[in-house]
């Protein structure tokens, strides 16, 4: 189903209060990292409470160390901010707080379905917690947030490319908690310097356990990484996939197999993957039949919300507003849910759009 929104006047779609309309749309975020979703105010409070060794405890002075401000776009510079953030997971309470707040912030942005990915190694290693402990804390916190807010959450365990020694352990944790909302595993991190070949066996094992697979690929690395992710790791979705545009065969592969791309425009600009927003291939992929979705990636590091990302897609990446509901439905169709649950999710969003879109046009 494709939704056309607005009144056509002289070939243009005129909208009333674009940002307000986008904010009020029910949305889905399939690609959001917990470790990139920490409130600046919370970081400051945790630093004060636990004496975290930092350049500053002031929120504004702390900002450039954990958030992209005036940074020169750089992929590795972006990743470096996660290293400092590992210092903040100083207690059970801190981990549960940031997990709860990540869901709360998503719900406040009218995200109704969220797949939140997290790396137990990042949350546990600096403080000596077990991976099982931090996974349990994240589960508890996100379950409570779902009670308090109108949002459905599923969890994805992220495996770092530079830490293959933990991969099987993390996959086992995901498999052991499938009945508590863990639905898949993700391979993320520095794809330029750390190949995916070390993870083939683990990802095959995870798939046999009923876990879903998503892989960061062709973000900073070449388009060929997408083929590796699909054919070697069993990826059902690709994180970013921007550089697929460099290879017609890879674009054909994505279209043929209907592999959903989890695209994050602001992040791609800040990491230097695209030079300018109007160069983003989001809408071009959509036009040729590749299922694309819009996501936040790291809301706090990027200083963004999903409302912001939708607005950026329209004003920066030339995505027509009328196709946004279809991109949300693409996300629903790609959700890591059992078929009956996915069907209900799709139906809910279709009905929500049918009910609300008519009110978004000019009177």
LOMAR-770835 format. One record per residue (C-alpha): residue in one letter; x, y, z negated. Coordinates in steps of 0.1 Angstrom, whole numbers, plus 5000, padded with zeros to 4 digits. Each point is the difference from the previous one (the first is absolute). Layout:
N
AXYZ ...
//
This chain:
363
X500050005000 X501450345010 X498750324983 X499850335017 X499850294975 X499150355006 X498450225026 X501650035034 X500350365011 X502150095031 X501749664998 X501150044963 X498749844969 X499150264975 X500149914963 X498950174969 X502650014972 X502449755014 X502049934969 X496849964979 X498649765025 X503249795000 X500250014962 X496449874997 X500549725025 X500449664983 X503549885008 X502349714999 X503850004993 X501849685009 X503550134996 X500750174967 X503049934978 X499550014962 X503650124995 X499350295024 X496750104983 X501250144966 X498650334989 X502650264994 X498550094967 X500149644988 X503649975010 X500850304979 X498149874970 X501649665002 X503550165003 X499350204968 X498549714981 X502849755008 X503050235005 X500449895036 X503450115014 X499150255027 X501350325015 X497050184984 X496849924981 X498250315014 X497449895026 X501050285024 X503749944996 X499449625003 X498050045032 X502850005026 X501549694985 X496849795003 X498150185028 X500850125035 X500150384998 X502450165024 X501949695008 X501549945034 X498049715015 X502049694993 X499049644996 X502749904974 X499650334981 X496349924997 X500749654986 X502550144976 X497250174980 X498849664989 X503349934983 X499450284975 X496449904995 X501149664987 X501150184968 X496450094990 X498549654995 X501250014964 X497349814982 X496949795004 X497950324994 X501950195027 X499649735026 X496349964992 X499550385001 X501550055034 X498149715015 X496750124985 X500650365012 X500949885035 X496649845003 X498250304983 X501650245024 X499049795030 X496449994988 X499950374994 X500950045037 X496949795010 X502149695008 X497649714995 X502349725008 X503750004992 X502849755005 X502750114976 X503449845005 X502649994973 X503549864994 X500449824967 X503850035003 X499750385000 X497750004970 X501949744980 X503749995006 X501350324984 X498249934967 X500549634999 X496349905003 X499149685017 X498450025035 X497049814986 X499550264972 X499950305023 X497849825025 X497549934972 X500150364989 X499350125035 X497149765003 X498550104966 X500350375008 X498549985035 X497149784987 X499250264974 X500150285026 X497549815021 X497749994971 X500350384995 X499950115036 X498049905032 X502949835017 X500949645010 X503749924997 X502249715012 X503749974993 X502949915022 X503449904986 X502850185018 X503349835006 X503050235006 X502249925030 X503150074980 X499049754972 X499549665017 X501149824969 X496650094984 X497849925029 X498849654991 X499450104964 X497850295011 X498149795025 X499349754972 X498650284978 X497750115028 X498849655006 X499449934963 X497850314998 X497849965030 X497049974978 X500850334983 X500150225031 X503449935016 X499449945037 X503350025018 X503750085002 X501950275018 X503550045012 X501250364996 X503150214997 X503050075022 X499349815032 X503150165017 X502549834978 X498149704986 X498549755026 X496949804994 X501649665008 X500849934964 X496350004991 X498549765026 X499849704977 X498450204972 X497450165022 X499149665015 X499649864965 X497850294989 X497749965030 X499549644992 X498950114965 X497250215016 X501850334997 X499750275027 X503150155016 X500850365009 X503550125010 X501650345003 X501449995035 X501050245029 X499950294975 X503750085001 X501049685018 X499449905036 X496749895015 X501349645002 X499649984962 X496349985005 X500449685021 X502249864972 X497450094974 X497249845019 X501749695014 X502549934972 X498350124969 X496349965009 X499150374997 X496350075003 X500550374997 X503050235006 X501050294977 X500750305022 X501049855033 X500650345015 X502849895023 X497849755017 X499450285025 X503649945013 X499149655013 X497049925022 X500449634993 X499650074962 X497050225006 X498449725021 X500849754972 X498350224974 X497050055022 X499749635010 X500149874965 X498250304985 X502750064974 X499050304979 X502450284996 X500150174966 X501050355011 X501150294977 X500550325019 X501550234973 X502449734988 X501149945036 X500850375004 X501850034967 X502249695007 X500950145034 X498449725019 X498150265021 X501450355006 X496650175000 X496549894991 X498850045036 X502549735010 X498249754978 X498749705020 X496949944978 X497450115025 X501949865030 X500049664984 X496350044992 X499250085037 X501749695013 X498249774975 X502549944972 X498150004967 X501450304980 X499350134966 X501050314981 X501649974966 X502050194974 X503149794994 X501450194970 X497550274988 X502350154974 X503249995019 X498350145031 X497850244980 X497049885019 X496549844997 X498149795025 X497850315006 X503250185009 X501049725023 X496750005019 X500350385004 X503649975012 X498949745025 X497550245014 X502050324999 X503549865005 X499749675019 X497150105022 X497649734988 X496450095008 X497850024969 X497449785017 X502349694998 X500950034963 X497149774989 X501149745025 X503550014985 X498549954965 X498149705014 X503249875015 X501450014964 X496949814987 X500449745027 X503749964991 X499549984963 X501649704982 X496749864988 X498149675005 X497650015029 X496850054980 X501550284979 X501450165032 X496749985017 X498450184970 X502650275001 X499650065037 X496250014996 X500350254970 X502150235020 X497949985031 X496950094980 X501850284982 X501150165033 X496549965015 X498550174970 X502550284995 X501350105035 X496850175011 X500350264972 X503550105013 X498850185031 X499050365005 X496450084992 
//
